[in-house]
Amino acid sequence: MRYISTRGDLQGCPGNTFTEILLGGLAPDGGLYLPETYPQITHAELDQWRGLSYAGLAFAVLSKFIDDIPPADLQWLVDKTYTAEVYCNGRAGDDVRDITPLRWLEPGLGLLQLSNGPTLAFKDMAMQLLGNLFEYVLAKKGEEINILGATSGDTGSAAEYAMRGKHSVRVFMLSPFGRMSAFQRAQMYSLQDANIYNIAVRGMFDDAQDIVKAVSNDHDFKARHRIGAVNSINWARVAAQIVYYFKGYFAATGGVSGSNDTPVDFAVPSGNFGNICAGHIARMMGLPIRRLVMATNENDVLDEFFRTGIYRPRATAETHTTSSPSMDISKASNFERFVYDLVGRDPAVIRELWAKVDAGGSFDLSKTAYIAKLPDFGFVSGMSSHVDRLATIRQTFEKYGVMVDTHTADGLKVALEKRTPDSPMVVLETALPVKFEETIVEAMGRLPERPAAMQGIERLPQRVEVMDVSVDAVKRFIESRLGG
């Protein structure tokens, strides 16, 4: 399996292997890595994969994308990652052994529970594996890495919990100052591990993400300081997330062989487009996903594109601060991966379109031939507001006895709007309600349940550096912690 850039210029290289791109994040030309071709899954393979444990399924799926790690080592890595001991913080009961249990709210409407990991968010599903992959590859190479990332809430804590104490790894995580929930801030800033550094920038997530991309595009600085990435610009993150679409599909269609023609819809709350991009790739591989139902919050840039063909990222001043803060994003990094497929994998088109985006502009595909191809990819979209999510949280608890977080509520609201009797609708849970206590109390008049390990986390000492939005300031901070 070879990997190419969405922007097409790999400095004369015909392609890279998985371990060659694992540590780097962005491609040298500023694009994102994707497989040269998507592996295709047969019905026979789907039959063989039904009933596998999560670790077994992860090995089967990831083996399609990773051929430069020996199979025995890859099996060891996924077995080490996907255990009940790691994914047991969120809920009590036997269902944690499934890692990602599917909970039916009613016939044809299910909630795929992805938040049983250490930080109570779906980001743990990929990040725990990424931590083990980084440690494995660095040990083989005898190298160190300094991870630079940006978070709107959950990526940061998932990355830090996955990387804390890892040999030869340091983490520098940027977050928007004052824009996350108190619980999210405490999860990150209370970590005292010597290899973890938190930086809160006075801006929005998009500002933090732009800094990460700017540093990554400074090739001299990146090489000199061994800068790597754990945001969903990192291909391994997306690849690991593909697995739970297969797991969710099998659960939704009965878990027995012979059901491989049954289509399933997946509803996905989306901010940076990484989670739903994994579903897009699973669908391209041949998993019978009928529709990918994308839900945004008030920052509806992606919903606007799927309705109109116009991609118009907002400036920081136009980006709303909402009660589903992990989706307060106006420039979705992974969207470039999807548009690359939409325009026939033509890197020249991507370079032209993203030259406009990178310059602060927009692009319009509504009058091009590409817009006619959009329905072929199965996307439908909708948006949810603060009033909507409060109502959805209340109604879901009253009707099903299930409390959901604010982002999952956005997904559920749009799923109910787009649901048809033609196929089951599986909503991807993104986090546990405790991460957004303030809004849960507003909706329900009561606190959500909190795992014992997270009691009093907001009262722990916090360690964070606050700075203005400045690429140079972040570079200086990194250098000061690395000794020059």
N, C-alpha and C positions, 0 to 999 in steps of 0.2 A: 504494500500500500504506500503510494507516494502522495505527498501533500503539496498543493500549489497555493498561490496567493490570489485573492479576489482581484488584485490590481495587476497581476500578470508579470511583474518584473522581479525575479529572484536572483538578480545579478549573475545571469548566465547559468544558474543551476537548473537542471531539468526537474527537480522536485526534491523533497526531503522526506525522511522517515519520521515516524512518530516520536522517537526519543530525540531526534534532532530539532523538532519544533516544540517539544514539551516545555522547555524552560524559558522560551523566548517571548511568548505572547504575540505581539504584532510581527508580521513579516517585514523584511528590510525595506520594502517599498511602501510601507504604511498600510497595506491591506491585511486581510484576515485569512488564516489558513483554512483550507477545506480539502477533503480527499479529492484526488484527481477524478475519481468516479465513485458513486455510491454503491456499496456492495448490495446485491440483490438477494432477498430471502425467499426460499421456496416454501411451498406448503408442507413439504416433508420436514423441512427444518423447523417450521412452526410447530408441527406435531411433536417433534423431538424435544422442543424447548418447553412445552407445556408441562407443568408439574415440577420444573426445576426449582431449587432454592434460589433466593435472590442472588447469592454469590455464584451459583451455577449459571444462572441466566446472564449475569454480568460478564462472566468469562466467555460465554458463547457469543454475546453481542460484541464485546470489545475485541475479541479475537479477529473479527472482521476488519478492524481498523488498526490493529497493532500486530505487526509481524516481525518487529525487531527486538522484542522481549521474549525470551524462551517461554513456551507454553507453561512449563512447570512453575516458572517464576511468576508469570501473570496469574496463574491459578492461586499461588500462595498470596499474592497481593490482594486479590479480591476476597479470598477467604479470611484474610487478616482484617479487611475493612468491614465487610458486611456481616456483622455478628449481632446477636440479641443484646450482648453486653454493651456495644457501642450505641445501638438504637433502642434504648429503653428508658430514656429520660422523660418522654412525653406522656406516656399512658401506662397504667398498670394493666396486667392481663396477658393472656396467652397470645393475643394478636400481635404483640411486638416481635414474635418469632418470624412473622411474615415480612418484617422490615417495612413494607409498604402495604398494609392491609387496605382492602376496598370495603368501605362501609356504605351499604345501600340505605339511602334516605327513604326511598320508596321504589317500587318496581320501575326500572329504567332510568333512575337517577342516583348516581353514586358519588361518593367523596373518596378520592384516593389519598390516603393519609401519608404524607411525605415528611412529617415534622417530628419524628421520633428520635432524631439525632441529638447530639450534645448541645446544640444551640437552639433547638426547637424550631428549626426552619428547614425548608426543602433544600437549601444550599448545602446542608450537611451531606446530602446524598452523593454529590460529586466531590465536595471539598475534602472529605475524609479520605477518599481514594487518591485525590491529587496529592495530599500530604505524603501518603505512602509511596506514590510514584516518584515524587521529587526526591525523597530520601533514598530510594532505591537507585535512581539514575545518578544522583550526585555521588553516591558511594562508589558506583561502578567507574565514574569518570575521575574520582578524586578531586571534586570541585566544590565550591561554595556558591550560594546564590543569595541575592538580596531582592526580595519580592516587593514590588511597588504596586499597590492596588487602590481602588476607589470603591466606596460603598455608599449605598443609599440607606443601609440599615442592616441587612442580614448577611450579605457577602462578607463583610469585615469580620464579624464575630465567628462565622463559619471558618474563614481562612485562618484566623488567629488560633482558634481551638484546634484546628487540624495541624498547624505548623508549630505550636508551642512546644518547646523542648526538642524539636527536630535538629539533628546534627547538621551543621553547615548551612542552615537556613535562617535568615533574618526577614522580618516582615515590617514594612513601612506602609501603614494603611491610612488613606485619606478619607475623611467623612465631612459632610456639611455641618458646620457649627450650629448647634441648636435645632437641627431639623429632624432628628431622629427621636423616637420615644425614649423616655427615661430608662426603660428596661434595656433597650438596644444599646444606649450609651454605656450603661453599667456593665453589660456583657463584655464590651470591648475595653473600655477604659480602666476597668478594675483589674485586668490581667497585669501581673507584675513580672512576668517572665522576661529575662534579660534580652531575648531575641525578638521581642514585640515592641513596636513603636507606633503610637497613634498620633495622627496629625488632623486637627479639625480646622478646616478652611472656612473663612467667612464668605460663604456663597452657597450655591446649590450643588447637588450631585454632579450635574453636567460640568460645572467648573472643576470639580475634583477629577472627573474623568478626563477632561481636556488636559489637565496637568500630567496625568499618567501617560496619555498618548504623546504629549510633547516630549516628555523625558524619554519615552521609548523610541521616538524618532530622532533623538540625539544619539546617533550610533556610536560616537566616540565615548560619551558618558556611559551609555548602556554597556558597552564592551569593557570599559575600564573598571566599572563597579559591579559587573555581573548582575545587571538588572533583569529580573524575570517578572512574570505576571500570573495572577490567579483570578483576575476578573474573567467574565465569560468571553472576553476576547481570546482567552486561552482555549484552544481546541479541545483539550482533554476534559475541560469542564462540560462542554456541550456533549461530547461523546459519552461521558458517564451518565448524563441525564437521559440519553436515548433509552437506557435500560428500563426505566420505570414506565415508559410508554408500552413496552412489550409486556411488562408485568401487569400493568393495569388492563391491557387488552385481554390477556388470558383470564384475569379475574372477572372481567365484565362479560365474557362469553362462555363462562361455565367451567373453564379449566380442564376441558376434556378435548381429545382429538376429534377432528371432523367438524370443528366450528370455525374454520379459517376463512370462510366467505362471509362471516357475519361482520358488518361494518359497525364501528364505534365512533362516536363523537367525543372529543376531549375539549373541555373548556379551561382556559389558562389565563390567569391574571398576568398581565405583561407590562414591564417597564423597560428593561434593556433588551428584550426580545430573545434572550438566551434560552429560557425555559421552553417557549413555544417553538424556537428554532430547532431544538432537539426533537420535538414532535414532527416538525416539517421533514426532518431528515429520516426519522422512523417511517414516515409515510412514503418518502421517496425510495426507501429500501424495500417497500412492498407490504408493510404492515397495513392491514385493512382499516385505516382511519378514514372515515367518510369526510368529516369536517373538523377543522381546528378553529374553535370558537375563542377569539382573542378578546379579552376584557381590559380596558384601560380605566384609569380614574379620570379626574378632571383634566389631567394632562393628556389630551386625546390625540396627540400627533399621529400615532399609529392607526387609530380608528379612522382618522381623517383620510389617511392614505388608502386604506382598504375600501373606503366609501367613495373616494373621489379620484384616486390616482395621483394625488398631490402630496409630496413629502415636504413638510414645512416645519423644521425644528424651531422651537421658540428660544428666545434669549432668556437669560437668567431672570430678568425683571418680569417676563411673561410666564414663567413657570410657577405653577401654584404650589403652595404648601398645603398638604391635605392630610386627612386622617388615615390614608393608606400610604405612608411616606416612602416606603421602599419602591413605589412606582412614581415618585415625583421626578420624572426623567423626561426630557424633551429631545434628546439625541440618543437613540437606541443603537448601541454599537453593533449588535448582532444582526441588525436589519440589513446591513451590507451583504451578509452571507445569503439571505433570502433573495435580495434583489439580483445578486449574481446569478442565481438559478433562474429567476424570472426573465432576465434579459439574455438567456441562452448561454450563460457562462462566458460572456464576452468581456474581458478585462478592460478593453478600450472604453466601452460604455460606462463601466464602473468608475474608471478614472475620471471621465468627463462629469458624471453625476456627482461624485464625491468631491471633486474640485469645487463645485458650487457649495456643497454642504460644509466642507472644511473652511470655506471663506465666509461662513455665516449666512449662506443663502439657502435656497430650496430647489427642488426640481419637480417637474410636472410630466407624468407619463400618461395623462388622461387622453391625449390626442395621438398617442403612438400605438403601434401594433402590439406592444407589450401588454397593454391593459386588457386586450382581448384574451390573453393567456392567463390572466389572474384567476379566473374561476377554476382552472385546471388544478390549482394548488390547494383547493379546499378550504380557504380561509373565509370566515365571516367574523364580524367584529361588532362591538358595542362599547358603551362607556357607562360608568357608575359614578354618582356624586355622593357627597357626605350624607345627604338625606337618604339616598338609596341604600347605602351600606348600613346605616343605623336600622332602617326598616328590615333589611335582609337579615341582620344579626338577630333582631327580635323575633322575626317570623320563623327563622330556622330553628331557634330554640323552642318556641311555642309549639311548632308543628312536629318537630322531629326529636326534641330533647337534646339537640347538638348545638354547642356553642362554637362559632367560627370566628376567626380573626378578620380584620378589616379587608385585607387583600383577597382572602378566600371569599368573603362576602361579595366583593366586586365580581369575581369569577362566577359565583353562583347566581347573582342577579342577571348577568348577561346570558348565562346558560339557560335560565328559565325563559328568557325572552326568545331564545333561538331554538329551543328544544322542539323536536318533532317526534311523532310516534315511530319513525322509520328505523331508529337505532338507539341503543343506550347512550346516555350522556354521562360522562365521567368528568367531574370537576376536580382539578388538581388543587389540593390544599397546599398553602404556601408557608404557614406558620401557625403556632398555637396562640390562642387569644391572649395569654398572659403577656406577650410581647407588646401589646397595645392596650394596656389596662385602662388608660384614660378614656378611650373611645368605647370600650366595653361597658364601663360604668355609665357613660352617657347613654348608651343604647339600652342597657339592661337594669341599671340601678344597683348593680352588684359587681363584686370583683370576680374575675375568672379564677379557676383553680390554678395553683402554682406548684410545680414539682418541688419536692423537699430540697433538692440541691440548689434551687434558685431562691430560696427564702432569704430575704434581706440583702439581695445583691446590690440594690441601689445605695445601701449604707456603707459599702466597702470603699476604701480609699481608691481614688481614680488618678490615672497618670496619662495626660494628654497634652500635646503642644498645640496651641491655637495660633494661627497665622493668617495673613491676608492671602488672597488668591494670587499666587506668584510661583511660576515655574522655577525661577532662580532661588527663591527662598526654600523651596522643597529640596532642590539640589544641594544647597548649602547645608541643610539639616542632615541629609543623607551622608554627605561627606564628613560632617562633624562627628557622626556616630561611627563612621568607618575609619576614622583616623586620618582624613585627608583625601 
